[in-house]
Amino acid sequence: MKTQTVKLSLLLSALVLSASAFAQKADTSAYLVNSSGDVVKSGTGLCWHTGYWTPAMAIAECDPDLVKKEAAPAPVSMPAPPPPRPPVAAPAPKPAAEKVTLAADALFDFDKAVLLPAGKAKLDELAAKIKDLKLEVIIAVGHADRFGTDKYNQKLSERRAEAVKAYMVGKGVEPNRVYTEGKGEKQPVTKPGQCKGPKSKKVIECLQPDRRVEIEVIGTRGGK
């Protein structure tokens, strides 16, 4: 009977040792271990403490109530992604300015403000060029030479600019898109002393550059 008890104890010990082989390894220096370093347990699963065991040396396998459970790490909150940037609108094209200077002798007779056929042809060319423009404004500025009084030349230059406006409006340009101005004889192109002498055919021809109409067209290409 005693022999059977010993064998049964050995069998239980073998089963305990076999089961403990699968236990999680930990710091078992304060517990009774076998030659493999595994904690030796009783048939009821109890561990044996060594003489220098303290609660601080407890392991979860044997004394789970004495082991502080590590708090699960708090989830790391990722910063919210920045809102998508609104698409950047393409800058609007800047209005392009085109300046055309038409000689008065091509538009008018000397000392006249009535458009000649050659002058109309010049304005027809201009009207064709600005068809593909988103028109902002047309500025027509009339000029006169030095012959005549300041007051007369001022009126003459204004009438010439108005004649150009009337023709361009007839070509489909909105009236409020055409601005007219007269400069009289105040802005000559010829240099001082260049056309000396009294009124004569030669001097009138010399002063021809001063008898002009400057037309400035401002708009954007392509109608955009």
C-alpha positions in Angstrom: 0.0 0.0 0.0 2.8 2.4 0.8 4.5 1.5 -2.5 1.4 2.3 -4.4 1.1 5.7 -2.6 4.7 6.5 -3.5 4.1 5.6 -7.2 0.9 7.7 -7.2 2.8 10.6 -5.8 5.5 10.3 -8.4 3.0 10.1 -11.1 1.3 13.2 -9.9 4.6 14.9 -9.6 5.4 13.9 -13.2 2.1 15.3 -14.4 2.7 18.5 -12.5 6.2 18.9 -14.0 4.9 18.2 -17.5 2.1 20.8 -17.2 4.5 23.4 -15.7 6.7 23.1 -18.8 4.1 25.0 -20.7 3.8 27.8 -18.1 5.0 31.3 -19.0 8.5 32.0 -17.9 8.9 34.6 -15.3 11.3 35.6 -12.5 11.0 32.4 -10.4 13.9 32.9 -8.0 11.6 33.2 -5.0 9.8 29.9 -5.8 10.7 26.2 -5.7 11.7 25.2 -9.2 12.8 21.9 -10.9 15.9 21.3 -12.9 14.3 22.9 -15.9 13.7 26.1 -14.1 9.9 25.6 -14.0 8.0 26.3 -10.8 7.0 23.2 -8.9 3.3 23.0 -7.9 1.3 20.8 -5.7 -1.5 18.6 -7.0 -3.9 21.5 -6.3 -1.8 24.0 -8.3 -0.1 25.7 -5.3 3.5 26.9 -5.6 6.1 26.6 -2.9 7.8 29.8 -1.7 11.5 29.9 -0.8 12.6 31.3 2.5 13.4 34.7 1.1 10.1 35.1 -0.8 8.4 38.5 -0.4 5.1 39.8 -1.9 7.1 42.0 -4.2 8.6 38.9 -5.8 5.2 37.4 -6.6 4.6 36.1 -10.1 1.2 35.9 -11.8 1.5 32.2 -12.3 1.5 31.5 -8.5 0.2 34.6 -6.8 -2.0 36.5 -9.3 -3.7 38.5 -6.5 -0.4 40.0 -5.5 0.7 41.0 -9.0 -0.4 44.4 -10.1 -2.0 44.3 -13.4 -0.4 46.6 -15.9 -2.9 49.1 -17.2 -3.5 48.9 -20.9 -1.8 51.7 -22.7 -4.1 54.5 -23.5 -4.9 54.7 -27.2 -2.8 57.3 -28.9 -5.2 59.9 -30.4 -4.0 61.0 -33.8 -4.6 64.6 -34.7 -7.4 65.1 -37.2 -6.1 65.6 -40.7 -6.3 69.2 -41.8 -9.3 70.0 -44.0 -8.5 70.0 -47.7 -7.5 73.3 -49.1 -10.0 74.8 -51.5 -8.8 74.8 -55.1 -7.0 78.0 -56.0 -8.8 79.8 -58.7 -6.6 80.7 -61.7 -6.0 84.5 -61.7 -8.1 86.3 -64.2 -6.2 87.5 -67.2 -5.2 91.1 -67.1 -6.7 93.3 -69.8 -4.3 93.8 -72.6 -3.9 97.3 -74.0 -3.3 97.9 -77.7 -2.6 101.4 -78.9 -3.1 102.5 -82.5 -2.3 105.9 -83.8 -4.1 106.9 -87.0 -2.9 109.9 -88.9 -5.5 112.6 -89.3 -4.9 113.0 -93.1 -5.9 109.3 -93.4 -9.1 110.0 -91.5 -10.0 113.6 -92.3 -9.2 116.4 -94.8 -7.1 119.2 -93.4 -9.0 121.3 -91.0 -12.0 118.8 -91.2 -13.7 116.3 -88.9 -15.5 114.2 -91.5 -14.1 110.8 -92.1 -12.6 110.1 -95.5 -13.0 106.7 -97.2 -9.4 105.9 -96.4 -10.1 106.7 -92.8 -13.1 104.5 -92.7 -11.0 101.6 -94.2 -8.5 102.1 -91.3 -11.3 101.9 -88.8 -12.7 98.8 -90.5 -9.3 97.1 -90.0 -9.4 98.1 -86.3 -12.9 96.8 -85.8 -11.9 93.4 -87.3 -8.9 93.2 -85.0 -10.9 93.7 -81.8 -13.6 91.1 -82.6 -11.9 88.5 -80.6 -11.4 90.8 -77.6 -13.6 91.0 -74.5 -13.6 94.8 -74.9 -13.2 96.9 -71.8 -12.9 100.4 -73.4 -11.8 102.3 -76.5 -10.2 105.6 -75.9 -10.1 108.0 -78.8 -8.0 111.1 -78.4 -8.0 113.8 -81.1 -5.2 116.2 -81.8 -4.6 119.3 -84.0 -1.6 121.2 -85.3 -0.6 124.7 -84.2 -2.6 126.6 -86.9 -5.7 128.2 -85.5 -6.6 129.4 -82.0 -6.4 127.2 -79.0 -10.2 127.2 -78.6 -10.7 126.3 -82.3 -8.1 123.5 -82.2 -9.6 122.1 -79.0 -13.1 121.8 -80.6 -11.6 120.4 -83.8 -9.8 117.7 -81.9 -12.9 116.8 -80.0 -15.0 116.6 -83.2 -12.4 114.3 -84.7 -12.6 112.0 -81.7 -16.4 112.0 -81.8 -16.4 111.1 -85.5 -14.2 108.0 -84.7 -16.6 107.0 -81.9 -19.7 107.3 -84.1 -18.1 105.1 -86.7 -17.0 102.4 -84.2 -20.5 102.4 -82.6 -21.8 101.8 -86.1 -19.6 98.7 -86.3 -21.3 97.3 -83.2 -19.2 98.7 -80.4 -21.3 99.7 -77.4 -21.4 103.5 -77.0 -20.5 103.4 -73.3 -17.3 101.5 -74.3 -15.9 104.4 -76.3 -14.4 107.4 -74.4 -13.4 110.5 -76.4 -11.2 113.3 -75.5 -9.6 116.3 -77.4 -6.2 117.6 -76.7 -6.2 120.4 -79.2 -2.6 121.5 -80.1 -1.2 120.8 -76.6 0.6 117.5 -77.4 2.4 118.0 -80.7 4.6 115.2 -82.0 6.8 117.5 -84.0 9.7 119.1 -82.1 9.8 122.8 -81.4 11.2 124.7 -84.4 10.9 121.7 -86.7 8.2 123.2 -88.9 9.0 126.9 -89.0 7.3 129.5 -91.0 3.8 130.7 -91.8 1.0 128.5 -93.1 2.0 127.0 -96.4 1.7 123.6 -98.2 5.2 122.7 -97.1 4.6 123.6 -93.4 1.2 121.9 -93.4 2.8 118.7 -94.6 5.5 119.1 -92.0 2.9 119.4 -89.2 1.0 116.3 -90.4 2.1 114.1 -87.5 0.5 116.6 -85.1 -2.9 116.2 -86.8 -3.7 112.7 -85.5 -6.2 110.6 -83.6 -4.8 108.1 -81.1 -7.0 105.1 -80.4 -6.3 102.9 -77.4 -8.1 99.6 -77.2 -8.2 97.8 -73.8 -9.6 94.3 -73.4 -8.8 90.6 -72.9 -8.0 88.1 -75.7 -10.2 85.2 -76.5 -13.2 86.6 -74.8 -12.2 85.0 -71.4 
